[in-house]
Amino acid sequence: MAEAAPVTFITGAAGFVGLALVEHLLARGETVVGWDAAPLPEAAQRVLAALPGRFIALRGDVGDVVALEAALALHRPHRLVLLAAVTAAAERERRAPEGIFAVNLVAVTTALRLAATQGVQRVLLASSGSAYGASGRLPGLLHETDTPLQPEGLYGISKVAAEAAARRLAGLLGVDLRIGRLGTCFGPWERDTGVRDTPSAPLQALRLLRAGQPVRLPRALRRDWLYVRDAAAAITALLDADAPTQPIYNLAAGFEWSVADWCAWLCMQPGFEGADWAIAGGGDTANIDPYADYDRASMDITALRRDTGFVPRYNLARAGADFLAWLQSQDEPAHA
């Protein structure tokens, strides 16, 4: 008798990366249970319904222990992916620090405890390159095992704390845990959800140029920008891996380009002729929020490639073509 296909339970399934991962797994014909306090966008409902896998959408808060435990008991997932997160900017840090840690740390420890009691076979915690923090100011690649973690904001601090707490609990509870530090993502399904305070710089620039407005960059903004379809593939590769050799992996693009390169590429596409973009200077004021006053060093993905066979597919041109085609297929504009 053939072994049953795995059922994957995803928290934060209606979010940006969550939807990309759901779409990726459904395209493989798998069953996915999505847990999120927010509803699925109508466009996502249509796209997901057309895929060969089975999707079960559940509304619930990651902090609702009773409801989450009941959902896990009912659906008996083989795998649990923890994607729910609050990606906080400084204003939210000042206003509601407790909410950041409630989702990014406490909900992680709760989910791991429930996973152990409900027989979940494998858990993947989505962490972030923000864990590296100030180490990203230094030259050279960021390594999972060698680079010091120096988080600068509460988002990064909460992610470092969640990694440490998850590893401790996984050891105590006997849970198969994998941790993936995601690079800076952009692409389909990125939108204003109320828990991600600053859109990616590529999306900020694209929104302005599509609206016929000028873009003024504070600098070229070079980084290992990660197209979200590659992010979903990297998460899946780590989730599928039979025998990871280390507890934490960078899930990143493996190559760099700049938002200046992105704007230049967009200006060569139909509908963007004559678009106005430049690096701010001569009294101009930048209108793209770059997250920080420096460009973070790139994340090394040697271990991910070696242990999972992951190969990123989307360079700037391929990501741009796919993203523009996706936007054209949607009824909603990019800022919806």
Secondary structure, 3 states (H helix, E strand, C coil): CCCCCCEEEEECCCCHHHHHHHHHHHHCCCEEEEEECCCCCHHHHHHHHCCCCEEEEEECCCCCHHHHHHHHHHHCCCEEEECCCCECCHHHHHHCHHHHHHHHHHHHHHHHHHHHHCCCCEEEEEEEHHHCEHHHHCCCCECCCCCCCECCCHHHHHHHHHHHHHHHHHHHHCCEEEEEEECCEECCCCCCCCCECCCCHHHHHHHHHHCCCCEEECCCCEECCEEHHHHHHHHHHHHHCCCCCCCEEEECCCCCEEHHHHHHHHCCCCCCCCCCEEECCCCCCCCCCCCCCCCCCCECCHHHHHHHCCCCCCCHHHHHHHHHHHHHHCCCCCCC
